[in-house]
Amino acid sequence: MSVRRELWIDADDTLWENNVFFERAFDSFAQLLSHSTMSPAAVRAYLDEIEHVNNRIHGYGAANFARNLMQCFEGLAERPVTEADRGRIRQFGEDLANHPMELIDGVPETLAYLEDRHDLMLCTKGNPQEQQAKIDRSGLARHFRRVRIVREKDVECYLELLAEHGAESSRCWMVGNSPKSDINPALQAGIGAVFVPHPRTWHLEWQDVPASHDRLLVVGRFADLREHF
């Protein structure tokens, strides 16, 4: 694509590893709960129901995840919940908010390549303070003309971003790993979408993507963007 484009690029599990740390926190939580009859998968399903409700109210991120874990523990614990239990769960959230940054292979080099050819905007959802802290720790902000941290990525969000920046949808592409947040709503808003699958994408972000769409590009890894943009 020789024409200059606007590339809106996701952060968590697109630029750096994220969900794997939440999975590890849940594994530690399941061990703390140590339920006598429920498998970790069953506990995870119970937690999913809590997250479906709370994420709409409180948003995403480590602090909300710890809140959800606490509610899950209080609902499933087979013994009185102690202050030590609460402290452990709070620590899960604090560890998540401060986990080391692990950039995905090829990200810095690819961003350096793209920033001279296109207008880059980092577009991520979640708790503003948590997301900004990760952006700062990543050292990647210098590659982007703009950074937007939004509460939710849906059709309305993308239409608002188009209007806010006076951008033409035909020039814009959303790049990310989440069908639910990055791909399907962008396509519905008339924006192109680049799907970069990640093996550890949060299961609540899974959705089918169109089998065929003239504004959908699927690549194997982030570095492959250099072959298309």
Secondary structure, DSSP 4 states (H G I P E B T S, - for coil): --S--EEEE--BTTTB--HHHHHHHHHHHHHHH--SS--HHHHHHHHHHHHHHHHHHH-SSHHHHHHHHHHHHHHH-SSPPPHHHHHHHHHHHHHHHTPPP-BPTTHHHHHHHHHTTSEEEEEEES-HHHHHHHHHHHT-GGG-SEEEEES--SHHHHHHHHHHHT--GGGEEEEES-IIIIIHHHHHTT-EEEE---TT--GGG-----SS-TTEEE-SSGGGGGGT-
